[in-house]
Amino acid sequence: MAERLLTTSKAIAEAIAQEMERDERVFVMGEDVGAYGGIFGATEGLLEKFGPERVMDTPISEMGFIGAGVGAAIEGMRPVVELMFVDFFGAAMDQIYNHMAKIHYMSGGRVNVPMVLMTAIGGGYSDAAQHSQCLYGLFAHVPGLKIVVPSTPYDAKGLMIQAIRDEDPVMYFFHKGVMGLGWMTPNPRATGPVPEEPYTVPFGQAAVRREGTDLTILTLSLMVHRSLDAAEKLAEEGISAEVIDLRTLVPLDRETIVESVKKTHRVMIVDEDYKSFGMSGELATIVVEEALDYLDAPPKRLAVPDTPIPYSRPMEQFVIPSVDRIAEAARELVTS
């Protein structure tokens, strides 16, 4: 029997629908999540199945509806709230950082906030500085939030179901470039096999997307796809790159990272987030702290420089890691 193929956007929508069918406490709210189906397709078809009481379009008031989600979660519901672009988090900073993230701790563990805040990340289509960031490292920096960043349709569904069932607040970041949207740059891996039945992908378990022996590439989201393309180019030159998809930043699979570096003796972190004070620095530090004696070269980082994402397409392509730049950086690392 042929495998059933779905885009990442449809896999996310299916995951939410199956959890809404299983648990009447699950509901969805956000801007354009209803009739429009979410501007990136993550809630497509849900309004028709479940009606406006469980799939609620909200006003443009991020503090209001994210705060309502926190309150609903505290009262026993399981809200899935969409923040249209992660860049908009500033309008609801207090609700995310001081309430969603901290209420469980500040209540002495007596109050849970089982809520999913999903949001779109990433550039590549000239949407400029306020609609093109990733920022997952910023939220991973604050204790109390679980950080999920899928790269494939299979993981998108399994991680969403796991997130909805989790007792803690989860931030679920989907990259526009992996959603399989017709108006984005085509990505053949944005469509993939997805089982019809519900399943979960556990948090804190990275995936080795490609085995290798000469260097380890640590990455996530769209950069997994670009790293795999770069690894194919490198293989033609006799360079064997291992590509690890982190899948979640919190919790982080340190064991898989360290074991891979111990095998390859070189590591490169590829990140579409900003370079300073972010994921790339944290991962490089983990490698140095836990596998220094195995390194044949210092860790290498390829990330977005400390500048807003440009609107100009050539400038945007310059700041976001490309397949060619990943391959070039890998060549430099293995010859160092």
C-alpha positions as a printed Julia matrix, in Angstrom:
336×3 Matrix{Float64}:
   0.0    0.0    0.0
   1.33   3.44  -0.92
   2.28   5.75   1.9
  -0.13   8.56   2.68
   1.53  11.9    1.98
   0.66  15.2    3.65
   2.14  18.65   3.7
   3.34  19.93   7.06
   0.43  22.37   7.29
  -2.11  19.6    6.77
  -0.28  17.36   9.25
  -0.57  20.06  11.93
  -4.26  20.64  11.2
  -4.92  16.9   11.34
  -3.13  16.59  14.68
  -5.24  19.35  16.2
  -8.45  17.88  14.76
  -7.73  14.43  16.16
  -7.02  15.86  19.61
 -10.22  17.93  19.46
 -12.14  14.75  18.64
 -10.45  12.87  21.48
 -10.69  15.56  24.16
 -13.53  18.09  24.33
 -11.33  20.41  26.41
  -9.17  21.19  23.37
 -10.09  24.34  21.48
  -8.36  26.75  19.08
  -8.22  30.52  18.95
  -6.24  33.23  17.21
  -6.33  35.62  14.3
  -7.8   34.12  11.11
  -7.78  30.55  12.46
 -11.44  30.0   11.58
 -12.87  30.54   8.11
  -9.43  31.37   6.71
  -7.86  28.25   8.23
  -4.84  30.14   9.5
  -2.76  32.16   7.07
  -0.27  29.27   6.92
  -2.9   26.51   6.84
  -2.32  25.15  10.34
  -6.04  25.23  11.27
  -7.55  24.52   7.86
 -10.9   22.71   8.03
 -11.27  22.93  11.81
 -14.09  25.48  11.85
 -16.22  23.3    9.56
 -15.7   20.27  11.82
 -16.01  21.82  15.25
 -17.84  25.12  14.89
 -17.17  28.64  16.18
 -17.38  27.74  19.88
 -14.23  25.62  19.62
 -12.46  27.4   16.75
 -12.53  31.08  17.56
 -11.32  33.96  15.44
 -10.05  36.71  17.7
  -9.56  40.45  17.33
  -6.03  41.72  16.7
  -5.28  41.71  20.41
  -2.43  39.33  21.2
  -2.28  40.21  24.88
  -6.01  39.6   25.17
  -6.34  36.22  23.49
  -3.03  34.78  24.75
  -4.01  35.86  28.23
  -7.41  34.23  27.74
  -5.6   31.06  26.71
  -3.54  31.09  29.9
  -6.68  31.55  31.97
  -8.52  28.77  30.15
  -5.6   26.39  30.66
  -5.49  27.15  34.37
  -9.22  26.36  34.56
  -8.76  22.93  32.99
  -9.12  23.56  29.26
  -6.42  22.74  26.69
  -6.18  25.73  24.39
  -4.19  25.81  21.14
  -3.52  29.49  20.5
  -1.97  30.79  17.29
   0.25  33.86  17.38
   0.28  34.66  13.68
   3.98  35.63  13.5
   6.48  35.08  16.3
   7.62  38.66  15.68
   4.36  39.82  17.28
   5.22  38.34  20.68
   6.09  41.8   22.0
   2.4   42.67  22.11
   1.88  39.82  24.62
   5.27  39.66  26.35
   3.83  39.79  29.86
   1.31  37.03  29.22
   3.96  34.7   27.75
   7.0   35.43  29.9
   5.43  36.2   33.27
   2.21  34.19  33.27
   2.33  31.27  30.83
   5.93  30.44  31.74
   5.93  31.06  35.49
   2.53  30.31  37.03
   3.29  26.61  37.6
   6.49  27.48  39.49
   5.04  30.4   41.41
   2.09  28.27  42.56
   4.45  25.72  44.04
   3.45  23.21  41.37
  -0.24  23.35  42.26
  -1.38  25.07  39.05
  -0.66  23.7   35.56
  -0.87  25.63  32.29
  -1.46  22.92  29.62
  -1.46  25.29  26.68
   0.07  25.3   23.19
   1.13  28.6   21.69
   1.94  27.94  18.04
   3.51  30.52  15.8
   5.12  31.01  12.39
   8.83  31.68  12.04
  11.43  32.29   9.36
  12.22  34.39   6.34
  13.07  33.75   2.73
  10.21  35.54   1.01
  10.9   39.26   1.49
   8.54  39.91   4.39
  11.11  42.13   6.1
  12.23  42.72   9.65
   8.94  42.35  11.55
   7.68  39.15   9.9
  10.79  37.03   9.24
  12.51  36.17  12.52
  12.84  32.82  14.3
  13.45  33.83  17.95
  13.06  30.33  19.45
  16.34  30.87  21.31
  14.83  33.88  23.05
  12.01  31.78  24.51
  14.26  28.81  25.3
  16.21  31.2   27.53
  13.28  31.53  29.95
  12.54  28.61  32.31
   9.01  27.22  32.23
   8.39  26.88  28.49
   8.89  23.82  26.31
  10.19  24.71  22.85
   9.2   22.58  19.84
  10.45  23.19  16.28
   9.45  20.49  13.73
  11.02  20.15  10.3
   8.98  17.34   8.7
   5.27  16.55   8.28
   5.65  13.37  10.37
   7.22  15.23  13.26
   4.82  18.15  12.91
   1.85  15.9   13.64
   3.47  13.81  16.37
   4.98  16.78  18.18
   1.69  18.71  18.05
  -0.24  15.83  19.6
   2.45  15.49  22.26
   2.27  19.25  22.89
  -1.5   19.29  23.34
  -1.33  16.38  25.79
   1.53  17.89  27.79
   0.78  19.36  31.22
   3.19  22.25  30.68
   3.02  25.28  28.38
   4.52  24.5   24.97
   5.63  26.94  22.31
   5.34  25.29  18.91
   7.28  27.01  16.11
   6.54  26.11  12.48
   8.66  27.53   9.67
   6.74  28.87   6.68
   9.29  27.24   4.39
   8.46  23.72   5.59
   4.67  24.06   5.52
   4.22  23.09   1.86
   2.51  26.33   0.89
   2.06  26.97  -2.81
   3.24  30.58  -2.64
   6.53  29.76  -0.88
   9.75  28.53  -2.48
   9.07  24.85  -3.34
  10.46  22.43  -0.76
  10.13  18.75  -1.74
  10.53  17.61   1.87
   7.58  19.75   3.0
   5.41  16.83   1.88
   6.02  13.44   3.43
   4.5   10.26   4.84
   2.17  10.8    7.8
   0.2    7.97   9.46
  -3.54   8.54   9.62
  -3.88   7.35  13.21
  -2.84   9.6   16.12
   0.72   9.2   17.43
   3.21  11.2   19.46
   6.83  12.16  18.98
   8.46  12.46  22.42
  10.07  15.73  23.41
  13.82  15.73  23.98
  14.73  13.2   21.3
  16.75  14.5   18.37
  16.67  12.72  15.01
  19.76  11.76  13.03
  18.57  12.68   9.55
  21.79  11.59   7.84
  24.65   9.47   9.16
  28.17  10.78   8.69
  31.74  10.44   9.91
  33.63  13.68   9.11
  31.56  16.34  10.88
  28.3   16.81  12.76
  25.8   19.47  11.69
  23.41  20.47  14.47
  20.31  22.29  13.28
  16.52  22.43  13.2
  13.52  23.6   11.15
  14.18  24.74   7.56
  17.93  24.55   8.12
  17.61  20.76   8.41
  16.55  20.68   4.77
  19.31  23.01   3.65
  21.88  21.05   5.65
  20.75  17.81   4.03
  21.09  19.39   0.59
  24.56  20.62   1.54
  25.48  17.16   2.83
  24.56  15.67  -0.55
  26.92  18.11  -2.26
  29.66  17.37   0.24
  29.28  13.63  -0.29
  30.18  14.09  -3.94
  33.48  15.55  -2.71
  34.15  12.71  -0.29
  33.05  14.61   2.84
  30.65  12.7    5.09
  28.38  14.99   7.12
  26.06  13.8    9.87
  22.92  15.94  10.1
  21.07  16.06  13.41
  17.59  17.57  13.66
  17.16  18.77  17.26
  13.33  18.81  16.99
  12.98  20.36  20.47
  15.19  22.9   22.21
  13.51  22.45  25.58
  14.0   19.69  26.52
  17.24  19.29  24.56
  18.72  15.92  23.58
  22.27  16.49  24.81
  23.16  12.8   24.62
  22.63  12.52  20.86
  24.6   15.72  20.3
  27.58  14.61  22.36
  27.67  11.07  21.0
  27.66  12.34  17.43
  30.51  14.76  18.11
  32.52  12.02  19.79
  32.16  10.03  16.55
  32.9   12.78  14.0
  35.29  15.0   16.06
  33.96  18.16  14.4
  30.74  20.11  14.84
  28.98  22.92  13.02
  25.78  24.6   14.21
  23.48  25.97  11.5
  20.83  28.35  12.77
  18.35  30.75  11.14
  18.12  32.66  14.4
  20.51  35.45  15.36
  24.07  34.42  16.19
  24.76  36.31  19.4
  23.43  34.99  22.72
  21.36  32.27  21.03
  21.03  28.59  20.22
  24.33  28.35  18.35
  26.31  29.61  21.33
  24.49  27.28  23.73
  25.12  24.21  21.58
  28.77  25.1   21.04
  29.2   25.45  24.8
  27.57  22.08  25.47
  29.96  20.43  23.02
  32.99  22.1   24.59
  31.88  21.26  28.13
  31.01  17.64  27.43
  33.16  16.54  24.46
  36.18  18.86  24.36
  38.71  16.03  24.34
  37.11  14.59  21.2
  37.25  17.77  19.11
  39.81  18.08  16.33
  38.75  21.68  15.63
  36.78  24.4   17.46
  32.99  24.35  16.95
  31.86  26.39  13.94
  28.69  28.5   13.87
  26.7   29.62  10.85
  23.77  31.83  11.81
  22.03  35.09  10.99
  24.28  38.07  11.71
  23.11  40.59  14.26
  20.96  42.63  11.93
  17.22  42.85  11.27
  16.1   40.63   8.39
  16.26  42.81   5.24
  13.33  43.3    2.88
  15.64  43.29  -0.17
  15.73  39.77  -1.56
  19.5   39.71  -2.3
  20.25  41.07   1.16
  17.84  38.62   2.83
  19.49  35.71   1.01
  22.85  37.01   2.15
  22.01  36.93   5.87
  20.1   33.62   5.99
  22.3   30.49   5.73
  22.07  28.94   2.26
  22.95  25.48   0.98
  26.13  26.78  -0.63
  27.25  28.64   2.49
  26.59  25.6    4.67
  28.66  23.44   2.33
  31.44  26.04   2.2
  31.59  26.3    6.01
  31.68  22.51   6.3
  34.62  22.32   3.88
  36.5   24.89   5.95
  35.81  22.92   9.12
  37.01  19.54   7.88
  40.22  21.03   6.5
  41.03  23.01   9.65
